[in-house]
Amino acid sequence: MDITRSSPAPLRVVTAPPEAPDLTVLPAAGPLPGPPEVVLSATAPLPGPPEAVLPATVPLPEPPEIVLPAAVPLPGPPEAAAPGPVPPTAARPAAVRGLLRDLLALVRPGQWVKNLAVVPLALLDVRPWHPGAFGQIGWAVLGFTLASALVYVVNDLADRERDRLHPVKRNRPIASGRVSTTAATVLAGLIAASLTCWAVAGPAWHWWPTALYLALSVAYSQGLKHVPLVDAFIVASGFVLRLVQGALLVGGRISEWLALCVFALCLMLALGKRRHEMTAAGRAHRPALRGYTLAFLDHLVVLVAALTAVSYVLYLRDDAALAAGASFVTLLSAPCAVFGLARYLQLLLVEEGGANPVHVLFRDRATLVNATLWAVLVSVALLLSRL
């Protein structure tokens, strides 16, 4: 080492005066000076009041609930309890009452008024009236009521499959299944036995109109009801036989004009019923309707209505057993008869009704008032002729 070599001069530290900081320019890397800020980590929750955390499997406490067993009913008034099953002893009378109602509906009690309306017409030609005549008329009404009830049951038995296709007839007792075929057959047998007793107890051979009515009805059920026109004519003939039965039992004379009037009136109602069935349910349920059209039935109904009015007036003029003063009162009933025919045609052709003449008579106000006025006029004429 060369100790003669001079050592370096000492360093001189010169301190520059500090510059005033520029507050308008913030450093890029550091935040502005301020109060200390608490930065929480993402995983650390904020401090707060202690919170009780229950385990997921421990349910929250709830108020106690009283659960009664299913078999123990809740206490309460007796009517609040659910009704139990109906005992068989209580259900049996209700079933019997329902069956009796259906059996009664099967014999059509609403149609019995036809017998009350036609059979007593035989009294128009009986002069003078006597109590025995009214008894004989009642006996004739009873016989034809039994005969018509038997026909209704037999027809419903034969037509039960076809009636199920009809919108209204499917509700009949046999077609709906409420009355079994066995019960209906037993009922028909009972009615037939009662009708036989009626024929035996009455005057000898005066029951032939009822027997002929039954024969025609059997032929009708077996196939004639499927023949156009023949079906309606058989129905109308049955009402003429009612009139003949009443005349035989009271011993009165049968007026040809009156019989023609009854036949034409009932034929008009039968044709009107078939027209209504065509418009309501078509032709499928009744094969005979294939031989009709609406226009054809309209012409027939009007033609037969005119025949009914003419035969009625001719009966009043030629055959009615009336006194001179009563004839004028009876002729006043002719406008009532014509109005009744016109009203039925209006219900049938304009309002598409008239399917059931009995319902028309008792439910149509105009027809009911007109029929009452006609009955009053005829009753006055009959009383005047027998004074």
Residue pairs with C-beta under 8 A, 6 or more apart in sequence:
26 32
40 46
54 60
68 74
73 81
73 82
98 178
99 178
99 179
99 183
102 173
102 178
102 179
103 173
103 179
103 183
103 187
105 172
105 173
106 152
106 153
106 156
106 172
106 173
106 174
106 179
106 184
106 187
107 149
107 152
107 153
107 187
107 191
108 148
108 149
108 152
110 358
111 148
111 152
111 358
112 145
112 148
113 358
113 361
114 148
114 239
114 242
114 358
115 141
115 144
115 145
115 148
115 242
116 141
118 239
118 242
118 243
118 246
118 262
119 137
119 140
119 141
119 144
119 242
119 243
119 245
119 246
120 137
120 141
120 246
121 243
121 246
121 258
121 262
122 137
122 140
122 243
122 246
122 247
122 249
122 250
122 252
122 254
123 129
123 133
123 134
123 137
123 246
123 250
123 252
124 255
124 258
124 320
124 321
124 382
125 247
125 252
125 253
125 254
125 255
125 258
125 319
125 320
125 321
126 133
126 250
126 251
126 252
126 321
127 321
127 385
127 386
128 386
129 386
133 250
133 251
133 252
136 246
136 249
136 250
136 251
137 246
137 249
137 250
139 198
139 202
139 249
140 242
140 245
140 246
140 248
140 249
141 246
142 198
143 195
143 198
143 199
143 202
143 207
143 210
143 245
144 210
144 213
144 242
144 245
146 191
146 194
146 195
146 198
147 195
147 210
147 213
147 214
147 217
149 191
150 188
150 191
150 192
150 195
150 214
151 213
151 214
151 217
151 221
153 184
153 187
153 188
153 191
154 188
154 217
154 218
154 221
155 217
155 221
156 163
156 172
156 173
156 174
156 175
156 184
157 174
157 181
157 184
157 185
157 188
158 221
159 169
159 175
160 172
160 174
160 175
160 181
162 285
162 286
163 169
163 170
163 172
163 174
163 175
163 285
164 170
164 175
165 284
165 285
166 281
166 285
167 280
167 281
168 280
168 281
169 175
169 285
170 176
173 179
173 184
174 181
174 184
195 210
198 207
199 207
199 210
199 211
202 249
203 249
206 245
206 248
206 249
207 245
209 241
209 242
209 244
209 245
209 248
210 241
210 245
212 241
213 238
213 241
213 242
216 234
216 237
216 238
216 241
217 234
217 238
219 234
220 231
220 234
220 235
224 230
224 231
224 234
225 231
225 234
225 286
225 288
226 287
226 288
227 288
227 291
228 288
228 289
228 290
228 291
228 292
229 291
231 270
231 274
231 288
232 267
232 270
232 271
232 274
233 267
235 266
235 267
235 270
236 263
236 264
236 266
236 267
236 270
237 263
238 266
239 262
239 263
239 266
240 259
240 262
240 263
240 266
243 254
243 258
243 259
243 262
244 254
244 259
246 252
247 253
247 254
255 315
255 319
255 320
256 319
257 311
257 312
257 314
257 315
257 318
257 319
258 311
258 315
258 319
260 307
260 311
261 308
261 311
261 312
261 315
264 304
264 305
264 307
264 308
264 311
265 308
267 304
268 301
268 304
268 305
268 308
268 341
268 344
269 344
269 357
271 297
271 300
271 301
271 304
272 297
272 301
272 344
272 348
272 354
272 355
272 357
273 354
273 355
273 356
273 357
274 286
274 288
274 289
274 292
274 297
275 292
275 294
275 297
275 298
275 301
275 348
276 348
276 352
276 353
276 354
276 355
277 285
277 286
277 289
277 355
278 289
278 292
278 294
278 297
279 294
279 352
280 355
282 289
283 289
283 290
298 349
301 345
301 348
301 349
302 345
305 341
305 344
305 345
308 337
308 341
309 334
309 337
309 338
309 341
312 334
312 337
313 334
316 322
316 327
316 330
316 331
316 333
316 334
320 327
320 330
321 385
322 330
322 381
322 382
322 384
322 385
323 384
323 385
323 387
325 384
326 380
326 381
326 382
326 384
326 385
327 381
329 377
329 380
329 381
329 384
330 377
330 378
330 381
332 377
333 374
333 377
333 378
333 381
336 370
336 371
336 373
336 374
336 377
337 374
339 370
340 367
340 370
340 371
340 374
343 364
343 366
343 367
343 370
344 354
344 357
344 360
344 367
347 353
347 354
347 360
347 364
348 354
353 360
354 360
360 367
361 367
361 368
361 371
362 368
